Amino acid sequence: MTDETPICSAKGCRAEAVWVLAWNNPKIHTPERRKTWLACEEHREHLSQFLGVRGFLKDVVLLKEWESEDSPPRDS
């Protein structure tokens, strides 16, 4: 890995990120705003459930697809 390699957002994890979890908190963000967490394969489900239970999760996308030109703008 390099300094530019995206890593998982799970606490203590240093694995390479494969997934983007797009979310927002409707109490403080406008509907179109998207915050992002990155996830490795191991933590994708756990992080998705954490956001989903709170009603924050909007989308789960492969990182390579998120970075493509067709992806919506992101706000980490």
mmCIF file of the N, C-alpha and C atoms, coordinates in Angstrom:
data_MODEL
# 
_entry.id   MODEL 
# 
loop_
_atom_site.group_PDB 
_atom_site.id 
_atom_site.type_symbol 
_atom_site.label_atom_id 
_atom_site.label_alt_id 
_atom_site.label_comp_id 
_atom_site.label_asym_id 
_atom_site.label_entity_id 
_atom_site.label_seq_id 
_atom_site.pdbx_PDB_ins_code 
_atom_site.Cartn_x 
_atom_site.Cartn_y 
_atom_site.Cartn_z 
_atom_site.occupancy 
_atom_site.B_iso_or_equiv 
_atom_site.pdbx_formal_charge 
_atom_site.auth_seq_id 
_atom_site.auth_comp_id 
_atom_site.auth_asym_id 
_atom_site.auth_atom_id 
_atom_site.pdbx_PDB_model_num 
ATOM 1   N N  . MET A 1 1  ? 0.843   -1.192 0.000   1.00 0.00 ? 1  MET A N  1 
ATOM 2   C CA . MET A 1 1  ? 0.000   0.000  0.000   1.00 0.00 ? 1  MET A CA 1 
ATOM 3   C C  . MET A 1 1  ? 0.880   1.244  0.000   1.00 0.00 ? 1  MET A C  1 
ATOM 4   N N  . THR A 1 2  ? 0.333   2.327  -0.541  1.00 0.00 ? 2  THR A N  1 
ATOM 5   C CA . THR A 1 2  ? 1.020   3.607  -0.537  1.00 0.00 ? 2  THR A CA 1 
ATOM 6   C C  . THR A 1 2  ? 0.238   4.579  0.336   1.00 0.00 ? 2  THR A C  1 
ATOM 7   N N  . ASP A 1 3  ? 0.785   5.777  0.502   1.00 0.00 ? 3  ASP A N  1 
ATOM 8   C CA . ASP A 1 3  ? 0.080   6.805  1.268   1.00 0.00 ? 3  ASP A CA 1 
ATOM 9   C C  . ASP A 1 3  ? -1.229  7.193  0.594   1.00 0.00 ? 3  ASP A C  1 
ATOM 10  N N  . GLU A 1 4  ? -1.340  6.935  -0.708  1.00 0.00 ? 4  GLU A N  1 
ATOM 11  C CA . GLU A 1 4  ? -2.545  7.288  -1.447  1.00 0.00 ? 4  GLU A CA 1 
ATOM 12  C C  . GLU A 1 4  ? -3.577  6.166  -1.477  1.00 0.00 ? 4  GLU A C  1 
ATOM 13  N N  . THR A 1 5  ? -3.249  5.010  -0.963  1.00 0.00 ? 5  THR A N  1 
ATOM 14  C CA . THR A 1 5  ? -4.184  3.889  -0.962  1.00 0.00 ? 5  THR A CA 1 
ATOM 15  C C  . THR A 1 5  ? -5.276  4.144  0.068   1.00 0.00 ? 5  THR A C  1 
ATOM 16  N N  . PRO A 1 6  ? -6.536  4.171  -0.355  1.00 0.00 ? 6  PRO A N  1 
ATOM 17  C CA . PRO A 1 6  ? -7.632  4.382  0.592   1.00 0.00 ? 6  PRO A CA 1 
ATOM 18  C C  . PRO A 1 6  ? -7.731  3.202  1.557   1.00 0.00 ? 6  PRO A C  1 
ATOM 19  N N  . ILE A 1 7  ? -7.923  3.501  2.832   1.00 0.00 ? 7  ILE A N  1 
ATOM 20  C CA . ILE A 1 7  ? -8.041  2.442  3.826   1.00 0.00 ? 7  ILE A CA 1 
ATOM 21  C C  . ILE A 1 7  ? -9.438  2.436  4.441   1.00 0.00 ? 7  ILE A C  1 
ATOM 22  N N  . CYS A 1 8  ? -9.777  1.318  5.015   1.00 0.00 ? 8  CYS A N  1 
ATOM 23  C CA . CYS A 1 8  ? -11.078 1.099  5.641   1.00 0.00 ? 8  CYS A CA 1 
ATOM 24  C C  . CYS A 1 8  ? -11.298 2.098  6.784   1.00 0.00 ? 8  CYS A C  1 
ATOM 25  N N  . SER A 1 9  ? -12.535 2.548  6.936   1.00 0.00 ? 9  SER A N  1 
ATOM 26  C CA . SER A 1 9  ? -12.901 3.494  7.993   1.00 0.00 ? 9  SER A CA 1 
ATOM 27  C C  . SER A 1 9  ? -13.199 2.825  9.328   1.00 0.00 ? 9  SER A C  1 
ATOM 28  N N  . ALA A 1 10 ? -13.246 1.495  9.373   1.00 0.00 ? 10 ALA A N  1 
ATOM 29  C CA . ALA A 1 10 ? -13.520 0.805  10.627  1.00 0.00 ? 10 ALA A CA 1 
ATOM 30  C C  . ALA A 1 10 ? -12.392 1.074  11.617  1.00 0.00 ? 10 ALA A C  1 
ATOM 31  N N  . LYS A 1 11 ? -12.754 1.285  12.853  1.00 0.00 ? 11 LYS A N  1 
ATOM 32  C CA . LYS A 1 11 ? -11.779 1.603  13.900  1.00 0.00 ? 11 LYS A CA 1 
ATOM 33  C C  . LYS A 1 11 ? -10.681 0.543  13.967  1.00 0.00 ? 11 LYS A C  1 
ATOM 34  N N  . GLY A 1 12 ? -9.428  0.985  13.849  1.00 0.00 ? 12 GLY A N  1 
ATOM 35  C CA . GLY A 1 12 ? -8.284  0.104  13.965  1.00 0.00 ? 12 GLY A CA 1 
ATOM 36  C C  . GLY A 1 12 ? -7.938  -0.688 12.720  1.00 0.00 ? 12 GLY A C  1 
ATOM 37  N N  . CYS A 1 13 ? -8.766  -0.626 11.700  1.00 0.00 ? 13 CYS A N  1 
ATOM 38  C CA . CYS A 1 13 ? -8.501  -1.394 10.483  1.00 0.00 ? 13 CYS A CA 1 
ATOM 39  C C  . CYS A 1 13 ? -7.574  -0.607 9.569   1.00 0.00 ? 13 CYS A C  1 
ATOM 40  N N  . ARG A 1 14 ? -6.597  -1.293 9.006   1.00 0.00 ? 14 ARG A N  1 
ATOM 41  C CA . ARG A 1 14 ? -5.660  -0.668 8.072   1.00 0.00 ? 14 ARG A CA 1 
ATOM 42  C C  . ARG A 1 14 ? -5.724  -1.340 6.700   1.00 0.00 ? 14 ARG A C  1 
ATOM 43  N N  . ALA A 1 15 ? -6.774  -2.118 6.466   1.00 0.00 ? 15 ALA A N  1 
ATOM 44  C CA . ALA A 1 15 ? -6.922  -2.833 5.195   1.00 0.00 ? 15 ALA A CA 1 
ATOM 45  C C  . ALA A 1 15 ? -7.315  -1.869 4.080   1.00 0.00 ? 15 ALA A C  1 
ATOM 46  N N  . GLU A 1 16 ? -6.977  -2.264 2.876   1.00 0.00 ? 16 GLU A N  1 
ATOM 47  C CA . GLU A 1 16 ? -7.330  -1.464 1.709   1.00 0.00 ? 16 GLU A CA 1 
ATOM 48  C C  . GLU A 1 16 ? -8.847  -1.427 1.526   1.00 0.00 ? 16 GLU A C  1 
ATOM 49  N N  . ALA A 1 17 ? -9.377  -0.250 1.260   1.00 0.00 ? 17 ALA A N  1 
ATOM 50  C CA . ALA A 1 17 ? -10.819 -0.081 1.048   1.00 0.00 ? 17 ALA A CA 1 
ATOM 51  C C  . ALA A 1 17 ? -11.219 -0.608 -0.320  1.00 0.00 ? 17 ALA A C  1 
ATOM 52  N N  . VAL A 1 18 ? -12.375 -1.252 -0.365  1.00 0.00 ? 18 VAL A N  1 
ATOM 53  C CA . VAL A 1 18 ? -12.942 -1.778 -1.601  1.00 0.00 ? 18 VAL A CA 1 
ATOM 54  C C  . VAL A 1 18 ? -14.308 -1.148 -1.861  1.00 0.00 ? 18 VAL A C  1 
ATOM 55  N N  . TRP A 1 19 ? -14.982 -0.727 -0.817  1.00 0.00 ? 19 TRP A N  1 
ATOM 56  C CA . TRP A 1 19 ? -16.352 -0.222 -0.893  1.00 0.00 ? 19 TRP A CA 1 
ATOM 57  C C  . TRP A 1 19 ? -16.450 1.223  -0.409  1.00 0.00 ? 19 TRP A C  1 
ATOM 58  N N  . VAL A 1 20 ? -17.410 1.943  -0.953  1.00 0.00 ? 20 VAL A N  1 
ATOM 59  C CA . VAL A 1 20 ? -17.777 3.276  -0.468  1.00 0.00 ? 20 VAL A CA 1 
ATOM 60  C C  . VAL A 1 20 ? -19.192 3.173  0.084   1.00 0.00 ? 20 VAL A C  1 
ATOM 61  N N  . LEU A 1 21 ? -19.382 3.611  1.317   1.00 0.00 ? 21 LEU A N  1 
ATOM 62  C CA . LEU A 1 21 ? -20.702 3.672  1.926   1.00 0.00 ? 21 LEU A CA 1 
ATOM 63  C C  . LEU A 1 21 ? -21.102 5.142  1.953   1.00 0.00 ? 21 LEU A C  1 
ATOM 64  N N  . ALA A 1 22 ? -22.069 5.508  1.127   1.00 0.00 ? 22 ALA A N  1 
ATOM 65  C CA . ALA A 1 22 ? -22.535 6.892  1.047   1.00 0.00 ? 22 ALA A CA 1 
ATOM 66  C C  . ALA A 1 22 ? -23.693 7.060  2.019   1.00 0.00 ? 22 ALA A C  1 
ATOM 67  N N  . TRP A 1 23 ? -23.639 8.109  2.811   1.00 0.00 ? 23 TRP A N  1 
ATOM 68  C CA . TRP A 1 23 ? -24.648 8.305  3.843   1.00 0.00 ? 23 TRP A CA 1 
ATOM 69  C C  . TRP A 1 23 ? -24.873 9.789  4.099   1.00 0.00 ? 23 TRP A C  1 
ATOM 70  N N  . ASN A 1 24 ? -25.944 10.079 4.816   1.00 0.00 ? 24 ASN A N  1 
ATOM 71  C CA . ASN A 1 24 ? -26.155 11.404 5.370   1.00 0.00 ? 24 ASN A CA 1 
ATOM 72  C C  . ASN A 1 24 ? -27.060 11.306 6.588   1.00 0.00 ? 24 ASN A C  1 
ATOM 73  N N  . ASN A 1 25 ? -26.931 12.283 7.449   1.00 0.00 ? 25 ASN A N  1 
ATOM 74  C CA . ASN A 1 25 ? -27.780 12.384 8.628   1.00 0.00 ? 25 ASN A CA 1 
ATOM 75  C C  . ASN A 1 25 ? -28.851 13.413 8.291   1.00 0.00 ? 25 ASN A C  1 
ATOM 76  N N  . PRO A 1 26 ? -30.090 12.978 8.100   1.00 0.00 ? 26 PRO A N  1 
ATOM 77  C CA . PRO A 1 26 ? -31.135 13.902 7.654   1.00 0.00 ? 26 PRO A CA 1 
ATOM 78  C C  . PRO A 1 26 ? -31.429 15.027 8.649   1.00 0.00 ? 26 PRO A C  1 
ATOM 79  N N  . LYS A 1 27 ? -31.006 14.874 9.884   1.00 0.00 ? 27 LYS A N  1 
ATOM 80  C CA . LYS A 1 27 ? -31.233 15.940 10.870  1.00 0.00 ? 27 LYS A CA 1 
ATOM 81  C C  . LYS A 1 27 ? -30.274 17.109 10.664  1.00 0.00 ? 27 LYS A C  1 
ATOM 82  N N  . ILE A 1 28 ? -29.117 16.860 10.027  1.00 0.00 ? 28 ILE A N  1 
ATOM 83  C CA . ILE A 1 28 ? -28.141 17.941 9.872   1.00 0.00 ? 28 ILE A CA 1 
ATOM 84  C C  . ILE A 1 28 ? -27.667 18.166 8.437   1.00 0.00 ? 28 ILE A C  1 
ATOM 85  N N  . HIS A 1 29 ? -27.960 17.231 7.522   1.00 0.00 ? 29 HIS A N  1 
ATOM 86  C CA . HIS A 1 29 ? -27.513 17.365 6.135   1.00 0.00 ? 29 HIS A CA 1 
ATOM 87  C C  . HIS A 1 29 ? -28.708 17.562 5.206   1.00 0.00 ? 29 HIS A C  1 
ATOM 88  N N  . THR A 1 30 ? -28.477 18.293 4.121   1.00 0.00 ? 30 THR A N  1 
ATOM 89  C CA . THR A 1 30 ? -29.510 18.414 3.101   1.00 0.00 ? 30 THR A CA 1 
ATOM 90  C C  . THR A 1 30 ? -29.667 17.043 2.428   1.00 0.00 ? 30 THR A C  1 
ATOM 91  N N  . PRO A 1 31 ? -30.821 16.758 1.829   1.00 0.00 ? 31 PRO A N  1 
ATOM 92  C CA . PRO A 1 31 ? -31.070 15.430 1.254   1.00 0.00 ? 31 PRO A CA 1 
ATOM 93  C C  . PRO A 1 31 ? -30.047 14.991 0.202   1.00 0.00 ? 31 PRO A C  1 
ATOM 94  N N  . GLU A 1 32 ? -29.511 15.918 -0.573  1.00 0.00 ? 32 GLU A N  1 
ATOM 95  C CA . GLU A 1 32 ? -28.572 15.544 -1.635  1.00 0.00 ? 32 GLU A CA 1 
ATOM 96  C C  . GLU A 1 32 ? -27.126 15.369 -1.149  1.00 0.00 ? 32 GLU A C  1 
ATOM 97  N N  . ARG A 1 33 ? -26.810 15.832 0.039   1.00 0.00 ? 33 ARG A N  1 
ATOM 98  C CA . ARG A 1 33 ? -25.433 15.729 0.543   1.00 0.00 ? 33 ARG A CA 1 
ATOM 99  C C  . ARG A 1 33 ? -25.094 14.276 0.860   1.00 0.00 ? 33 ARG A C  1 
ATOM 100 N N  . ARG A 1 34 ? -23.869 13.871 0.531   1.00 0.00 ? 34 ARG A N  1 
ATOM 101 C CA . ARG A 1 34 ? -23.402 12.520 0.820   1.00 0.00 ? 34 ARG A CA 1 
ATOM 102 C C  . ARG A 1 34 ? -22.050 12.568 1.514   1.00 0.00 ? 34 ARG A C  1 
ATOM 103 N N  . LYS A 1 35 ? -22.020 12.025 2.703   1.00 0.00 ? 35 LYS A N  1 
ATOM 104 C CA . LYS A 1 35 ? -20.776 11.785 3.416   1.00 0.00 ? 35 LYS A CA 1 
ATOM 105 C C  . LYS A 1 35 ? -20.342 10.377 3.014   1.00 0.00 ? 35 LYS A C  1 
ATOM 106 N N  . THR A 1 36 ? -19.076 10.046 3.182   1.00 0.00 ? 36 THR A N  1 
ATOM 107 C CA . THR A 1 36 ? -18.625 8.706  2.795   1.00 0.00 ? 36 THR A CA 1 
ATOM 108 C C  . THR A 1 36 ? -17.761 8.075  3.854   1.00 0.00 ? 36 THR A C  1 
ATOM 109 N N  . TRP A 1 37 ? -17.940 6.794  4.012   1.00 0.00 ? 37 TRP A N  1 
ATOM 110 C CA . TRP A 1 37 ? -17.030 5.932  4.750   1.00 0.00 ? 37 TRP A CA 1 
ATOM 111 C C  . TRP A 1 37 ? -16.504 4.926  3.749   1.00 0.00 ? 37 TRP A C  1 
ATOM 112 N N  . LEU A 1 38 ? -15.274 4.499  3.953   1.00 0.00 ? 38 LEU A N  1 
ATOM 113 C CA . LEU A 1 38 ? -14.681 3.453  3.119   1.00 0.00 ? 38 LEU A CA 1 
ATOM 114 C C  . LEU A 1 38 ? -14.672 2.158  3.906   1.00 0.00 ? 38 LEU A C  1 
ATOM 115 N N  . ALA A 1 39 ? -14.791 1.038  3.207   1.00 0.00 ? 39 ALA A N  1 
ATOM 116 C CA . ALA A 1 39 ? -14.830 -0.252 3.888   1.00 0.00 ? 39 ALA A CA 1 
ATOM 117 C C  . ALA A 1 39 ? -14.055 -1.309 3.111   1.00 0.00 ? 39 ALA A C  1 
ATOM 118 N N  . CYS A 1 40 ? -13.379 -2.174 3.865   1.00 0.00 ? 40 CYS A N  1 
ATOM 119 C CA . CYS A 1 40 ? -12.769 -3.368 3.282   1.00 0.00 ? 40 CYS A CA 1 
ATOM 120 C C  . CYS A 1 40 ? -13.866 -4.428 3.201   1.00 0.00 ? 40 CYS A C  1 
ATOM 121 N N  . GLU A 1 41 ? -13.556 -5.556 2.581   1.00 0.00 ? 41 GLU A N  1 
ATOM 122 C CA . GLU A 1 41 ? -14.554 -6.636 2.486   1.00 0.00 ? 41 GLU A CA 1 
ATOM 123 C C  . GLU A 1 41 ? -15.037 -7.072 3.869   1.00 0.00 ? 41 GLU A C  1 
ATOM 124 N N  . GLU A 1 42 ? -14.116 -7.184 4.805   1.00 0.00 ? 42 GLU A N  1 
ATOM 125 C CA . GLU A 1 42 ? -14.453 -7.687 6.146   1.00 0.00 ? 42 GLU A CA 1 
ATOM 126 C C  . GLU A 1 42 ? -15.421 -6.770 6.899   1.00 0.00 ? 42 GLU A C  1 
ATOM 127 N N  . HIS A 1 43 ? -15.308 -5.466 6.730   1.00 0.00 ? 43 HIS A N  1 
ATOM 128 C CA . HIS A 1 43 ? -16.099 -4.527 7.525   1.00 0.00 ? 43 HIS A CA 1 
ATOM 129 C C  . HIS A 1 43 ? -17.286 -3.899 6.790   1.00 0.00 ? 43 HIS A C  1 
ATOM 130 N N  . ARG A 1 44 ? -17.466 -4.228 5.518   1.00 0.00 ? 44 ARG A N  1 
ATOM 131 C CA . ARG A 1 44 ? -18.566 -3.622 4.755   1.00 0.00 ? 44 ARG A CA 1 
ATOM 132 C C  . ARG A 1 44 ? -19.914 -3.852 5.417   1.00 0.00 ? 44 ARG A C  1 
ATOM 133 N N  . GLU A 1 45 ? -20.213 -5.068 5.778   1.00 0.00 ? 45 GLU A N  1 
ATOM 134 C CA . GLU A 1 45 ? -21.516 -5.390 6.364   1.00 0.00 ? 45 GLU A CA 1 
ATOM 135 C C  . GLU A 1 45 ? -21.707 -4.706 7.719   1.00 0.00 ? 45 GLU A C  1 
ATOM 136 N N  . HIS A 1 46 ? -20.692 -4.738 8.553   1.00 0.00 ? 46 HIS A N  1 
ATOM 137 C CA . HIS A 1 46 ? -20.782 -4.120 9.888   1.00 0.00 ? 46 HIS A CA 1 
ATOM 138 C C  . HIS A 1 46 ? -21.033 -2.612 9.785   1.00 0.00 ? 46 HIS A C  1 
ATOM 139 N N  . LEU A 1 47 ? -20.250 -1.932 8.952   1.00 0.00 ? 47 LEU A N  1 
ATOM 140 C CA . LEU A 1 47 ? -20.424 -0.490 8.801   1.00 0.00 ? 47 LEU A CA 1 
ATOM 141 C C  . LEU A 1 47 ? -21.771 -0.162 8.153   1.00 0.00 ? 47 LEU A C  1 
ATOM 142 N N  . SER A 1 48 ? -22.200 -0.982 7.192   1.00 0.00 ? 48 SER A N  1 
ATOM 143 C CA . SER A 1 48 ? -23.503 -0.778 6.548   1.00 0.00 ? 48 SER A CA 1 
ATOM 144 C C  . SER A 1 48 ? -24.634 -0.910 7.566   1.00 0.00 ? 48 SER A C  1 
ATOM 145 N N  . GLN A 1 49 ? -24.546 -1.912 8.429   1.00 0.00 ? 49 GLN A N  1 
ATOM 146 C CA . GLN A 1 49 ? -25.576 -2.108 9.448   1.00 0.00 ? 49 GLN A CA 1 
ATOM 147 C C  . GLN A 1 49 ? -25.597 -0.937 10.430  1.00 0.00 ? 49 GLN A C  1 
ATOM 148 N N  . PHE A 1 50 ? -24.417 -0.463 10.836  1.00 0.00 ? 50 PHE A N  1 
ATOM 149 C CA . PHE A 1 50 ? -24.323 0.660  11.756  1.00 0.00 ? 50 PHE A CA 1 
ATOM 150 C C  . PHE A 1 50 ? -25.053 1.881  11.191  1.00 0.00 ? 50 PHE A C  1 
ATOM 151 N N  . LEU A 1 51 ? -24.788 2.204  9.934   1.00 0.00 ? 51 LEU A N  1 
ATOM 152 C CA . LEU A 1 51 ? -25.437 3.349  9.300   1.00 0.00 ? 51 LEU A CA 1 
ATOM 153 C C  . LEU A 1 51 ? -26.907 3.071  9.003   1.00 0.00 ? 51 LEU A C  1 
ATOM 154 N N  . GLY A 1 52 ? -27.215 1.842  8.586   1.00 0.00 ? 52 GLY A N  1 
ATOM 155 C CA . GLY A 1 52 ? -28.578 1.472  8.230   1.00 0.00 ? 52 GLY A CA 1 
ATOM 156 C C  . GLY A 1 52 ? -29.548 1.537  9.393   1.00 0.00 ? 52 GLY A C  1 
ATOM 157 N N  . VAL A 1 53 ? -29.139 1.082  10.553  1.00 0.00 ? 53 VAL A N  1 
ATOM 158 C CA . VAL A 1 53 ? -29.991 1.095  11.743  1.00 0.00 ? 53 VAL A CA 1 
ATOM 159 C C  . VAL A 1 53 ? -30.400 2.529  12.087  1.00 0.00 ? 53 VAL A C  1 
ATOM 160 N N  . ARG A 1 54 ? -29.524 3.475  11.811  1.00 0.00 ? 54 ARG A N  1 
ATOM 161 C CA . ARG A 1 54 ? -29.787 4.879  12.113  1.00 0.00 ? 54 ARG A CA 1 
ATOM 162 C C  . ARG A 1 54 ? -30.537 5.599  10.980  1.00 0.00 ? 54 ARG A C  1 
ATOM 163 N N  . GLY A 1 55 ? -30.755 4.888  9.873   1.00 0.00 ? 55 GLY A N  1 
ATOM 164 C CA . GLY A 1 55 ? -31.435 5.489  8.732   1.00 0.00 ? 55 GLY A CA 1 
ATOM 165 C C  . GLY A 1 55 ? -30.540 6.419  7.922   1.00 0.00 ? 55 GLY A C  1 
ATOM 166 N N  . PHE A 1 56 ? -29.220 6.272  8.063   1.00 0.00 ? 56 PHE A N  1 
ATOM 167 C CA . PHE A 1 56 ? -28.275 7.153  7.387   1.00 0.00 ? 56 PHE A CA 1 
ATOM 168 C C  . PHE A 1 56 ? -27.778 6.599  6.057   1.00 0.00 ? 56 PHE A C  1 
ATOM 169 N N  . LEU A 1 57 ? -27.742 5.294  5.888   1.00 0.00 ? 57 LEU A N  1 
ATOM 170 C CA . LEU A 1 57 ? -27.143 4.684  4.705   1.00 0.00 ? 57 LEU A CA 1 
ATOM 171 C C  . LEU A 1 57 ? -27.971 4.966  3.460   1.00 0.00 ? 57 LEU A C  1 
ATOM 172 N N  . LYS A 1 58 ? -27.305 5.481  2.428   1.00 0.00 ? 58 LYS A N  1 
ATOM 173 C CA . LYS A 1 58 ? -27.980 5.797  1.171   1.00 0.00 ? 58 LYS A CA 1 
ATOM 174 C C  . LYS A 1 58 ? -27.550 4.885  0.038   1.00 0.00 ? 58 LYS A C  1 
ATOM 175 N N  . ASP A 1 59 ? -26.289 4.444  0.031   1.00 0.00 ? 59 ASP A N  1 
ATOM 176 C CA . ASP A 1 59 ? -25.794 3.628  -1.068  1.00 0.00 ? 59 ASP A CA 1 
ATOM 177 C C  . ASP A 1 59 ? -24.499 2.940  -0.668  1.00 0.00 ? 59 ASP A C  1 
ATOM 178 N N  . VAL A 1 60 ? -24.258 1.756  -1.245  1.00 0.00 ? 60 VAL A N  1 
ATOM 179 C CA . VAL A 1 60 ? -22.996 1.028  -1.091  1.00 0.00 ? 60 VAL A CA 1 
ATOM 180 C C  . VAL A 1 60 ? -22.510 0.711  -2.498  1.00 0.00 ? 60 VAL A C  1 
ATOM 181 N N  . VAL A 1 61 ? -21.316 1.212  -2.826  1.00 0.00 ? 61 VAL A N  1 
ATOM 182 C CA . VAL A 1 61 ? -20.794 1.129  -4.187  1.00 0.00 ? 61 VAL A CA 1 
ATOM 183 C C  . VAL A 1 61 ? -19.334 0.702  -4.140  1.00 0.00 ? 61 VAL A C  1 
ATOM 184 N N  . LEU A 1 62 ? -18.929 -0.101 -5.115  1.00 0.00 ? 62 LEU A N  1 
ATOM 185 C CA . LEU A 1 62 ? -17.508 -0.438 -5.214  1.00 0.00 ? 62 LEU A CA 1 
ATOM 186 C C  . LEU A 1 62 ? -16.700 0.852  -5.392  1.00 0.00 ? 62 LEU A C  1 
ATOM 187 N N  . LEU A 1 63 ? -15.572 0.943  -4.721  1.00 0.00 ? 63 LEU A N  1 
ATOM 188 C CA . LEU A 1 63 ? -14.733 2.128  -4.779  1.00 0.00 ? 63 LEU A CA 1 
ATOM 189 C C  . LEU A 1 63 ? -14.350 2.480  -6.211  1.00 0.00 ? 63 LEU A C  1 
ATOM 190 N N  . LYS A 1 64 ? -13.997 1.478  -7.005  1.00 0.00 ? 64 LYS A N  1 
ATOM 191 C CA . LYS A 1 64 ? -13.593 1.769  -8.390  1.00 0.00 ? 64 LYS A CA 1 
ATOM 192 C C  . LYS A 1 64 ? -14.746 2.351  -9.198  1.00 0.00 ? 64 LYS A C  1 
ATOM 193 N N  . GLU A 1 65 ? -15.980 1.962  -8.899  1.00 0.00 ? 65 GLU A N  1 
ATOM 194 C CA . GLU A 1 65 ? -17.138 2.542  -9.582  1.00 0.00 ? 65 GLU A CA 1 
ATOM 195 C C  . GLU A 1 65 ? -17.403 3.964  -9.085  1.00 0.00 ? 65 GLU A C  1 
ATOM 196 N N  . TRP A 1 66 ? -17.248 4.180  -7.791  1.00 0.00 ? 66 TRP A N  1 
ATOM 197 C CA . TRP A 1 66 ? -17.461 5.501  -7.193  1.00 0.00 ? 66 TRP A CA 1 
ATOM 198 C C  . TRP A 1 66 ? -16.494 6.524  -7.783  1.00 0.00 ? 66 TRP A C  1 
ATOM 199 N N  . GLU A 1 67 ? -15.287 6.080  -8.062  1.00 0.00 ? 67 GLU A N  1 
ATOM 200 C CA . GLU A 1 67 ? -14.260 6.979  -8.586  1.00 0.00 ? 67 GLU A CA 1 
ATOM 201 C C  . GLU A 1 67 ? -14.388 7.233  -10.088 1.00 0.00 ? 67 GLU A C  1 
ATOM 202 N N  . SER A 1 68 ? -15.264 6.481  -10.739 1.00 0.00 ? 68 SER A N  1 
ATOM 203 C CA . SER A 1 68 ? -15.443 6.678  -12.180 1.00 0.00 ? 68 SER A CA 1 
ATOM 204 C C  . SER A 1 68 ? -16.125 8.023  -12.449 1.00 0.00 ? 68 SER A C  1 
ATOM 205 N N  . GLU A 1 69 ? -16.051 8.456  -13.658 1.00 0.00 ? 69 GLU A N  1 
ATOM 206 C CA . GLU A 1 69 ? -16.617 9.762  -14.031 1.00 0.00 ? 69 GLU A CA 1 
ATOM 207 C C  . GLU A 1 69 ? -18.121 9.825  -13.880 1.00 0.00 ? 69 GLU A C  1 
ATOM 208 N N  . ASP A 1 70 ? -18.788 8.680  -13.896 1.00 0.00 ? 70 ASP A N  1 
ATOM 209 C CA . ASP A 1 70 ? -20.240 8.662  -13.811 1.00 0.00 ? 70 ASP A CA 1 
ATOM 210 C C  . ASP A 1 70 ? -20.766 8.796  -12.385 1.00 0.00 ? 70 ASP A C  1 
ATOM 211 N N  . SER A 1 71 ? -19.871 8.795  -11.406 1.00 0.00 ? 71 SER A N  1 
ATOM 212 C CA . SER A 1 71 ? -20.289 8.839  -10.013 1.00 0.00 ? 71 SER A CA 1 
ATOM 213 C C  . SER A 1 71 ? -20.737 10.242 -9.604  1.00 0.00 ? 71 SER A C  1 
ATOM 214 N N  . PRO A 1 72 ? -21.643 10.299 -8.630  1.00 0.00 ? 72 PRO A N  1 
ATOM 215 C CA . PRO A 1 72 ? -22.050 11.607 -8.110  1.00 0.00 ? 72 PRO A CA 1 
ATOM 216 C C  . PRO A 1 72 ? -20.897 12.238 -7.327  1.00 0.00 ? 72 PRO A C  1 
ATOM 217 N N  . PRO A 1 73 ? -20.901 13.558 -7.148  1.00 0.00 ? 73 PRO A N  1 
ATOM 218 C CA . PRO A 1 73 ? -19.868 14.188 -6.330  1.00 0.00 ? 73 PRO A CA 1 
ATOM 219 C C  . PRO A 1 73 ? -19.919 13.639 -4.910  1.00 0.00 ? 73 PRO A C  1 
ATOM 220 N N  . ARG A 1 74 ? -18.794 13.552 -4.268  1.00 0.00 ? 74 ARG A N  1 
ATOM 221 C CA . ARG A 1 74 ? -18.780 13.004 -2.912  1.00 0.00 ? 74 ARG A CA 1 
ATOM 222 C C  . ARG A 1 74 ? -18.264 14.026 -1.925  1.00 0.00 ? 74 ARG A C  1 
ATOM 223 N N  . ASP A 1 75 ? -18.656 13.830 -0.681  1.00 0.00 ? 75 ASP A N  1 
ATOM 224 C CA . ASP A 1 75 ? -18.288 14.730 0.400   1.00 0.00 ? 75 ASP A CA 1 
ATOM 225 C C  . ASP A 1 75 ? -17.921 13.864 1.584   1.00 0.00 ? 75 ASP A C  1 
ATOM 226 N N  . SER A 1 76 ? -16.642 13.709 1.870   1.00 0.00 ? 76 SER A N  1 
ATOM 227 C CA . SER A 1 76 ? -16.205 12.822 2.956   1.00 0.00 ? 76 SER A CA 1 
ATOM 228 C C  . SER A 1 76 ? -16.385 13.415 4.319   1.00 0.00 ? 76 SER A C  1 
# 
